[in-house]
Amino acid sequence: MTTPPSLSPLFDDDDLIFRYTRAEALADGALVDVTPTAQEAGFKFPVAITAALHHRLTPNAYEQAVGQSFEGRLWDVLWMASVRARRLNGSEAQYTVLIADQVEDHKTMAQHTLNLYMNIGPGDAGEPVITIGFPADF
């Protein structure tokens, strides 16, 4: 009688080349936790945005002077994500959000479309987490 093959995993920690956890991404700023605001928008799971999206949502001094705020822009991103998530059939979605930006003449504002990507997947311990950013961030 032959011995059955080992049921041990194919790989162990010695075979690991690279590991980068969500907790590490949050700690080093690659992701920014926005869960409290996301809960107000209806999300039940932790939500983070990418550093690139965080930077894009942060208004400059002129934009702030004419009423733009990070909090308002973030709300728009999260509200539209919650609307899109209600129609989600899977674990990822693309959607758009309009924000007002200073135009290159530095004297006026104009609407710009942000094309965003939302992924619902497992966190470090397998729990559901949501990440939102630009498609190139993923």
ABEGO torsion letter per residue (X at the ends): XBBBBBABBABBAAABABBBBAAAAAAAGABBBAAAAAAAAGBABBBBBBAAAAAAABBBAAAAAAGBBAAAAAAAAAAAAAAAAAABBEABBBBBBBBBBBBAAGABBBBBBBBBBBBBBBBAAGBBBBBBBBAAAX
